[in-house]
Amino acid sequence: MQRRVQRHGLTAWAGGVLAAAVLGVGAAVTWPRPPAEGSSEVSFARDMSAHHAQAVDMSVTLVKRAADPAIRLLAQDILLGQQAQIGQMQGWLMAWGRPLAGREAPMAGMDRARMGLASDGDVRQLRHLPVNTAQTRYLVLMRRHHQGGVAMAKSALTTVKRPEVRAFAERVVAAQTSEIQAIDALLGKRMAGGEAQPEMQPEMDGMTHE
């Protein structure tokens, strides 16, 4: 699979995304009435798609650059998994007759840092930092990003009613909590081996799992 990612330059996953969208459409039409514009379901699909898109962007960089096979594999898993989920959520929106983008920007009114989004500068740095530093930085940024994703999914579970959206949010919580544990193990290994940069270590203080 890694050879396929490299051969296509990480830009030709339309087939997988389309398949996920079709699956999303199938689930989305099971209720007789689609959710309205401004509903929790529509907002969640748009906001989580935008949140996932940044994880995909950062992971593309690390699949290309990472020297550590374990970090490259993690980045590849996040890339493929979250790109497929974006396709599923966009499939819902199409089935519901809602545009992929609303009048407001995704996550409008949210504290983007609190939701784990990296700054544009952080994302750019992953492309230019020395590889060893970029690997550790990716883990730190992705850990925070996943914590925000878990928080968003848990919040959605308090408001959304459609069963396919609730099941999706539950999967996000489970999958990203598991990946946080994997990230912690990789960070712990790098710190034990003296590979983590000192300025990045304080961000690991008080590690807790959801």
C-alpha positions in Angstrom: 0.0 0.0 0.0 2.9 2.3 0.7 4.2 1.9 -2.8 0.8 2.8 -4.1 0.8 6.0 -2.0 4.2 7.0 -3.4 3.4 6.1 -7.0 0.3 8.3 -7.1 1.9 11.2 -5.2 -0.8 11.0 -2.5 -3.2 12.9 -4.7 -5.1 10.1 -6.4 -7.4 8.7 -3.7 -10.6 9.8 -5.4 -11.7 6.2 -5.9 -11.5 5.5 -2.1 -13.2 8.8 -1.3 -15.9 8.1 -3.8 -16.6 4.7 -2.3 -16.8 6.2 1.1 -19.2 8.9 -0.2 -21.4 6.2 -1.7 -21.6 4.4 1.6 -22.4 7.7 3.3 -25.2 8.3 0.9 -26.7 4.9 1.5 -26.8 5.4 5.2 -28.0 9.0 4.9 -31.2 8.2 3.0 -32.5 5.8 5.5 -34.4 8.5 7.4 -37.4 10.0 5.7 -36.5 13.6 6.3 -33.0 15.1 5.7 -31.5 17.3 8.4 -32.1 21.0 7.9 -29.4 23.7 7.2 -28.0 24.7 10.6 -28.8 21.4 12.2 -26.3 19.6 14.4 -25.8 16.9 11.8 -25.0 19.3 9.0 -22.7 21.4 11.1 -20.9 18.3 12.4 -20.3 16.9 8.9 -18.8 20.2 7.7 -16.8 21.0 10.8 -15.3 17.5 11.2 -14.5 17.4 7.5 -12.5 20.6 7.9 -10.8 19.2 11.0 -9.9 16.0 9.3 -8.5 17.9 6.3 -5.7 19.4 8.3 -4.8 15.9 9.7 -4.7 14.6 6.2 -2.5 17.6 5.1 0.0 17.0 7.9 0.0 13.3 7.4 0.8 13.6 3.7 3.9 15.5 4.6 5.1 12.8 7.0 4.3 9.9 4.7 6.7 11.6 2.2 9.4 12.7 4.8 9.4 10.3 7.8 12.5 8.2 8.2 11.0 6.2 11.2 8.9 3.4 9.7 6.5 3.5 12.7 5.8 7.2 12.3 5.4 6.8 8.5 2.9 4.0 9.1 0.9 6.0 11.6 0.8 9.0 9.2 -0.4 6.7 6.4 -3.1 5.2 8.6 -4.3 8.7 9.6 -4.2 9.9 6.0 -6.2 7.1 4.5 -8.6 6.7 7.4 -9.5 10.4 7.7 -9.6 10.9 3.9 -12.2 8.1 3.7 -14.2 9.7 6.5 -14.2 13.0 4.7 -15.7 11.2 1.7 -18.4 9.7 3.9 -19.4 13.0 5.5 -19.5 14.7 2.1 -21.7 11.8 0.9 -24.1 12.6 3.7 -24.2 16.3 2.7 -24.9 15.4 -0.9 -27.6 12.9 0.1 -29.2 15.5 2.4 -29.3 18.1 -0.4 -26.9 20.4 1.5 -23.9 22.1 0.0 -20.5 20.9 1.1 -19.7 24.4 2.5 -22.1 26.6 4.4 -22.3 30.4 4.5 -19.9 30.5 7.4 -16.4 29.1 7.4 -16.1 25.6 9.0 -15.7 25.6 12.7 -16.9 29.3 12.9 -17.1 30.5 16.5 -15.1 27.6 17.8 -11.8 28.0 19.6 -9.6 26.5 16.9 -6.6 26.0 19.2 -8.8 24.3 21.8 -10.1 22.0 19.0 -6.5 21.0 18.4 -6.0 22.7 15.1 -2.3 23.6 14.3 -1.4 27.0 13.0 -0.6 27.5 9.4 3.0 28.1 10.4 3.1 24.8 12.3 1.8 22.9 9.2 4.4 24.6 7.0 7.2 23.8 9.4 6.6 20.1 9.0 7.8 20.4 5.4 11.0 22.2 6.2 12.2 21.2 9.7 15.0 18.6 9.9 13.4 15.2 9.5 14.0 14.0 13.1 12.6 17.3 14.5 9.6 17.2 12.0 8.8 13.6 13.1 8.6 14.6 16.8 6.7 17.8 16.0 4.2 15.8 13.9 3.5 13.5 16.9 3.0 16.4 19.2 0.7 18.3 16.8 -1.3 15.2 15.9 -1.8 14.2 19.5 -3.3 17.6 20.2 -5.3 17.4 17.0 -6.8 14.1 17.9 -7.7 15.4 21.4 -9.7 18.1 19.7 -11.3 15.6 17.3 -12.4 13.5 20.2 -13.8 16.5 22.0 -15.8 17.5 18.8 -17.2 14.0 18.4 -18.2 13.8 22.0 -19.9 17.1 21.8 -21.8 16.0 18.7 -23.1 12.9 20.6 -24.9 15.3 22.9 -26.9 16.9 20.1 -27.1 14.7 16.9 -30.0 12.3 16.6 -29.5 10.5 13.2 -28.1 7.0 14.0 -25.5 7.0 11.2 -24.0 10.2 12.5 -24.0 9.0 16.1 -22.3 5.8 15.1 -19.7 7.7 13.1 -19.0 10.0 16.1 -18.6 7.0 18.3 -16.1 5.5 15.9 -14.1 8.8 15.8 -13.9 8.8 19.6 -12.7 5.1 19.7 -10.2 5.4 16.8 -8.6 8.6 17.8 -8.3 7.7 21.4 -6.5 4.5 20.3 -4.2 6.6 18.1 -3.5 9.0 20.9 -2.2 5.9 22.9 0.0 4.9 19.9 1.3 8.5 19.6 2.1 8.5 23.3 4.1 5.3 22.9 6.1 6.7 20.0 6.8 10.0 21.9 7.8 8.1 25.0 10.2 6.0 22.9 11.7 9.0 21.3 12.2 10.8 24.6 13.8 7.7 26.2 16.2 7.6 23.3 17.0 11.3 23.5 15.4 11.9 20.1 12.7 14.3 21.2 13.6 18.0 21.1 13.7 19.7 24.5 11.4 22.5 23.5 8.7 19.9 22.6 8.9 17.9 25.8 6.8 20.2 28.0 3.8 19.7 25.6 3.8 16.0 26.8 3.3 17.0 30.5 0.1 15.7 32.0 -0.6 13.2 29.3 -4.0 11.7 29.8 -6.2 9.5 27.7 -9.8 10.1 26.9 
